[in-house]
Amino acid sequence: MKIMLVQPFAHLPGAYQVYTRCMSRILAESGVQGTLITFCGFSDDDTDIPINHYSVISSIGFWAKPLRLLLKFLNFVPPCRPLIYPLQTTLTFWLALRQGKKQEYDVVHLLNTSTVSFLFLAFAYIVKHRNLILTFHGLPREHLLKNWRKDFTKSLKAGDYYICFCILISKLSSSGLISSVKKFLYHHAIKKNHLAFVCHAQEEREAYAQCVFYDRVTYVPESRPKPALVSMQEARQHLKLPQDRWIFLCFGINSNNKNYEVIFQAVQDLPRNFQLLFTGKVLTENAKSNDPNQLTEEYRLVGNTTVVNRFITEGEKRYYFYAADALILSYYKGFSQQSGNLLDACQYGLPVIATGDEQIGEWVRSYNIGLTFIPEDSSSLRQAISAFMNLSDKERQGMGNHMSEFGASVRSWEQMSRGYLDLYQSLLEKNYV
């Protein structure tokens, strides 16, 4: 079996890189011949990718420098920044098409795409006799339209032009004309190809119930491979963190879905025997409202906060999770997407203190893998943190054990691997119309 993975955003920090590396590892471990197509590789060392890897930047020779200059210009002009992702997606698709002409692949799997379904459907319309898969990350963009005028005005004032762009694109996509174009592309694409779509949460799958391709959406649980063990004492010593304080970890980029300020509000009145540990690249476009450095100064918690403002490699990640007592998952109300941080907590057996609504809260309570609090409620979070600190060592260890069991039963590496391989095989067994 020959599989092509297409990832335009492998160079972006966070879940993009982790998911891409996991998919590459699944192919390699299963003995599948895999090829990865990216826009410009990874932001860190990509020598650990166990399959063939080609990037747009390394494939276009002379044109690489002008393209980089164009991207710098688009990034320099804030209103033009939203154009970067569709451009990178289109060029990565172009390289995938070119590579597909050189070598026949059984399945082409698009791990991410900008403007979710439209570019994928256009890609599927162009090619023929292909098995194509697209992974969805999160809810349909139509959910942005619930209070779109209010959200657009708020994002515009905050200078968050990418969210403004997403709202406008979603509004345009919901129009009768664009919906008709997407249906046209879809119906012609399925006459020439086999199409499938993947979600990593059942709630996300149900959110696509009104989409024309809903019957082709498959749920595959996302997971992480087991890491090498490190003791808490060794991890803290390696990171130069205090051994005698409670350490509460907030991991990953400062996305707009996360609410960091409520964490600082919650711990203000607690005894100063704790350390907040924020790790992950602080994105400038989200920094105005969700920058842990600024919040540290504002709430005068410099001595109790550590901010590691950079991308954390997979090799480093284990030290941060093993050094922590708990992972804080603070999201805004209504967040119902897949949480990559929860998967990380499963991987390391780390209890969580998480927002209590939606699926994450249900899992935490049902599997006893931590404590929950009311989203955006600092008093509720303060109570949850205090309650966690008052648990016995045995109770906290029990939560960690339950987290590992939860990962093994609901989010196991074997389930993820088998889910994708079965999906690939099911497409190969179909005949073209």
Secondary structure, 3 states (H helix, E strand, C coil): CEEEEEECCCCCCCHHHHHHHHHHHHHHHCCCEEEEEECCCCCCCCCCCCCEEEEHHHHCHHHHHHHHHHHHHHHHCHHHHHHHHHHHHHHHHHHHHHHHHHCCCCEEEECCCCCHHHHHHHHHHHCCCCEEEEECCCCCHHHHHCCHHHHHHHHHHHCCHHHHHHHHHHHHHCCHHHHHHHHHHHHHHHHHCEEEEEECCHHHHHHCCCCCCHHHEEECCCCCCCCCCCCHHHHHHHHCCCCCCEEEEEECCCCCCECCHHHHHHHCCCCCCEEEEEECCCCHHHHHHHCHHHHHHHCCCHHHEEEECCCCCHHHHHHHHHHCCEEEECECCCCCCCCHHHHHHHHHCCCEEEECCHHHHHHHHHHCCEEEECCCCHHHHHHHHHHHHCCCHHHHHHHHHHHHHHHHHHCCHHHHHHHHHHHHHHHHCCCCC
